[in-house]
């Protein structure tokens, strides 16, 4: 199939991307690729060669191979929290951040965790005696915040 005239331009600057199937836009890209493959299998060719060439050029920027299963980070489970891992969690929690985005970026860059996993681990960690020994001020502050949030949640009227 002849390439779209702009194909060379796109290939020169394109990088291979892996669509995230868990996100709506990633699922849409995978669905588009699958639909094009079904049409080719059914008809032996695709109608509208110019449009198809443009779409194919666009799809070349993506890597459709199955991703490797993620390896669990060192802090993947509360039971795996070593004193060093606990210290890192509490160090991030002890800092003040100008925005949530700055805090989330620090969590990703310094700990290699998603913010959701970080907070799950932190919530479990502040109940450990080791955490209280390592950073008593931070742990007590986090416990007070957690209790205040629970109280507020319980006092909220049911929908």
Secondary structure, 3 states (H helix, E strand, C coil): CCCCCCHHHHHHHCCCECCCCCCHHHHHHHHHHHHHHHHHHHHCCCCCHHHHHHHHHHHCCECCCCCCCCCCCCCCCHHHCCHHHHHHHHHHHHCCCCCHHHHHHHHHHHHCCCHHHHHHHHHHHCCCHHHHHHCHHHHHHHHHHHHHHHHHHHHCCCC
